[in-house]
């Protein structure tokens, strides 16, 4: 490749002074000597001299160009210059334009604009010696958009830095060796370190239990996944242990950077520890309560059974007449109150046993219909003597289930008792056992108690499933209780692998469904 440089002159319209403007042409494999002479002949043939050619080239430059004489007056301005200074006359021929004689490097000037924002212009001045006159060649490049972009970038950087500096959480920037390059004030406040003490440290220097190998493996994973979140502990400057939640994001910029956000979770950890300690104390107290009640069960029941037994002997007048009807009423009251107290004690003891996990469920093969009829007989007194008449049992004769006789009897008694207590005008109560899905025995067995009593709203129905919740305030009851019956029944059904659900409508009645899974059904289903 050969290079040829040609100096060519442009003559002004006033005379023969040349503006020593240098031009360079490049061509691979040959020189430009003769072709240039041929080109000049062709241009002369087109009646275009070198000055006109130069002017044409200047007019189409992307940059604004001015020629200023030694007195500071504009002698030439190309189209870009006129557009830059429009609508003013600063680029008009003969108009004074103040500029340095020469600039070694481009300088920036502000060009005021009346109609829109001022323009930032990069200016470079080159002196031109034309023989008898000295001119200044001024090139002007509009860099306003570049300045605006730089200003926006600086504003964003300042915004991000302000957010990080004022953040409540700590913040680091590290390289891929986990060396801390930046740290915000929040982390310094959190740990008590000074900035110069943290800059240059590595993650493992402040993270308790971390090693260089562990940190390197963490960074390798980060470069694949992009981010991570974990909890760890940092040691403060005064030796305190701080629990920290760390979120790290990886960015490939500048050879790879890690943005680390650190949140002090020490108060949360302390609260969790306090909660666990309180829970342990509560569980210990609950176990102590359960053990006490279990140990006291015989001491509570023995005198109650004696009171009930003696009251029954007196009521039946085994050793002779009492002599007065009032005495018979008193004895009946003693017997009823004793029975109620035994029932309350049994419910409390059962609750304690269930909560302590000591309630044992047997797996016996039971004929379901006799079990249901026995419950009807035991609860008949609650229907004012008509309980056995108003409760209709519907169950296949040969149906057998696997369950606990005592536990299921307690559940049936509790649910039937409520139905009878809150029944109205001796309306019928259905006690039904049937497949949940007649076409699929695998869906288990439903045992339903359906009454037409006073019913309850949704909120009350939810309350009665909780322990010690009763509906005394809404409806008068015919018999007092502990408020544990439905809750205990729910717990027993769960121990059997089933569930208890309750649906009720005020003034229409209540349906309680006791569901047993298919593995509790032995025989008797069609």
ZICOR-V325415 format. One record per backbone hydrogen bond with DSSP energy under -1.0 kcal/mol. CO is the residue of the C=O (numbers start at 1). NH is the residue of the N-H. E is the energy in kcal/mol with one decimal. If there is no record, write none. Layout:
co: [CO CO]
nh: [NH NH]
e: [E E]
//
This chain:
co: [6 10 17 19 32 33 34 35 36 37 38 39 40 41 43 44 49 50 51 52 53 54 55 56 58 64 65 66 67 67 68 69 72 73 74 76 78 79 80 81 85 89 92 95 107 109 111 119 120 121 122 123 124 125 126 128 133 135 136 137 138 139 140 141 143 144 145 146 147 148 149 150 151 152 153 154 155 156 157 158 159 160 161 162 170 171 172 173 173 174 175 178 179 180 182 184 185 186 187 188 191 194 194 195 198 201 202 203 203 206 207 211 212 213 214 215 216 217 218 219 221 222 226 228 230 232 233 234 236 240 242 243 244 245 246 247 248 249 251 253 257 258 259 260 261 262 263 265 266 267 268 269 270 271 272 273 274 275 276 277 278 279 280 281 282 283 284 285 286 287 288 289 290 291 292 296 297 298 301 302 303 304 305 306 307 308 309 310 311 312 313 317 324 325 326 327 328 329 330 331 332 333 334 335 336 337 338 339 340 341 342 343 344 345 346 347 348 349 350 351 352 353 354 364 366 367 368 369 370 371 372 373 374 375 379 380 380 381 383 386 387 390 392 394 396 399 400 401 403 404 405 406 407 408 409 410 411 412 413 414 415 416 417 418 420 422 424 429 430 431 432 434 437 440 441 444 445 446 447 448 449 450 454 457 458 459 460 463 466 471 471 484 485 486 487 488 489 490 491 492 493 494 499 501 503 505 505 509 510 511 512 513 514 515 516 517 518 520 523]
nh: [23 19 12 21 36 37 38 39 40 41 42 43 44 45 48 47 53 54 55 56 57 58 59 60 61 140 78 138 75 76 136 72 97 69 94 67 82 83 84 85 88 92 95 74 123 121 119 111 143 109 141 107 139 103 137 135 130 128 68 126 66 124 64 122 147 148 149 150 151 152 153 154 155 156 157 158 159 160 161 162 163 164 165 166 262 184 260 181 182 258 178 203 175 200 173 188 189 190 191 192 237 197 198 199 201 180 205 206 207 235 210 215 216 217 218 219 220 221 222 223 225 226 250 248 246 244 208 242 239 236 234 265 232 263 230 261 228 259 257 256 251 174 249 172 247 170 245 269 270 271 272 273 274 275 276 277 278 279 280 281 282 283 284 285 286 287 288 289 290 291 292 293 294 295 296 300 301 302 305 306 307 308 309 310 311 312 313 314 315 316 318 320 328 329 330 331 332 333 334 335 336 337 338 339 340 341 342 343 344 345 346 347 348 349 350 351 352 353 354 355 356 358 357 403 401 371 372 373 374 375 376 377 378 379 382 383 387 384 386 390 391 429 431 433 399 368 522 366 364 408 409 410 411 412 413 414 415 416 417 418 419 420 421 422 423 454 427 392 450 394 448 446 440 443 444 436 516 434 514 432 512 430 507 461 462 463 464 466 469 474 475 488 489 490 491 492 493 494 495 496 498 497 515 513 511 508 509 505 451 503 449 501 447 499 445 520 521 402 400]
e: [-1.1 -1.4 -1.3 -2.9 -1.4 -1.4 -2.5 -2.3 -2.7 -2.1 -2.2 -2.5 -3.0 -2.1 -2.1 -1.7 -1.7 -2.7 -2.7 -2.2 -2.2 -2.6 -2.3 -1.0 -1.3 -3.3 -2.1 -3.1 -3.6 -1.4 -2.6 -2.2 -3.8 -2.5 -3.9 -2.4 -2.1 -2.2 -2.2 -2.2 -2.1 -2.1 -2.1 -2.3 -4.3 -2.9 -2.6 -3.2 -2.2 -3.0 -2.6 -3.0 -2.6 -2.2 -3.3 -3.2 -3.1 -3.5 -2.2 -2.4 -2.6 -2.2 -2.6 -3.3 -2.4 -2.8 -2.7 -2.4 -2.7 -2.6 -2.5 -2.7 -2.5 -2.5 -2.6 -2.7 -2.5 -3.1 -2.6 -2.5 -2.6 -2.5 -2.9 -2.3 -2.4 -1.7 -2.2 -3.6 -1.6 -2.6 -1.8 -1.1 -1.5 -2.6 -1.7 -1.4 -2.8 -2.2 -2.1 -2.5 -2.9 -1.1 -1.1 -2.4 -2.4 -3.3 -1.8 -1.5 -1.9 -1.7 -1.5 -2.4 -2.3 -2.3 -2.0 -2.3 -2.2 -2.1 -2.2 -2.1 -2.9 -3.0 -2.7 -2.2 -3.3 -3.0 -2.6 -3.2 -1.7 -2.9 -2.8 -2.6 -2.8 -2.4 -2.3 -3.1 -1.9 -2.9 -3.3 -2.2 -2.7 -2.1 -2.2 -2.5 -2.6 -3.0 -2.7 -2.7 -2.6 -2.4 -2.4 -2.4 -2.6 -2.4 -2.5 -2.4 -2.7 -2.7 -2.4 -2.2 -2.6 -2.8 -2.3 -2.7 -2.7 -2.5 -2.3 -2.4 -2.7 -2.7 -2.3 -2.7 -2.6 -2.5 -1.9 -2.2 -2.5 -2.4 -3.0 -1.8 -2.3 -2.6 -2.6 -2.7 -2.2 -2.3 -2.1 -2.3 -2.5 -2.1 -1.7 -1.1 -1.3 -2.0 -2.5 -2.7 -2.3 -2.3 -2.4 -2.5 -2.6 -2.6 -2.4 -2.4 -2.5 -2.5 -2.4 -2.3 -2.5 -2.5 -2.6 -2.3 -2.4 -2.5 -2.6 -2.6 -2.4 -2.4 -2.6 -2.7 -1.7 -2.4 -1.4 -2.7 -2.6 -1.2 -2.3 -2.5 -2.3 -1.5 -1.7 -2.2 -2.5 -1.6 -1.6 -1.9 -1.3 -1.0 -1.7 -2.1 -1.4 -3.1 -3.2 -2.6 -1.4 -2.2 -2.7 -3.3 -3.2 -3.0 -2.1 -2.0 -2.1 -2.9 -2.4 -2.3 -2.4 -2.6 -2.3 -1.8 -2.0 -2.5 -2.7 -2.2 -1.0 -1.9 -1.5 -2.9 -2.7 -3.0 -3.1 -3.0 -2.2 -1.5 -1.6 -2.1 -2.9 -2.7 -2.9 -2.5 -2.2 -2.6 -3.6 -2.4 -1.8 -1.9 -2.1 -2.3 -1.3 -1.0 -2.2 -3.3 -2.2 -2.3 -2.2 -2.5 -2.3 -1.8 -2.0 -1.6 -2.9 -1.5 -2.7 -2.7 -3.2 -2.0 -1.9 -2.4 -2.6 -2.5 -2.3 -2.2 -2.5 -1.4 -2.7 -2.0 -1.5 -3.1 -2.3]
//
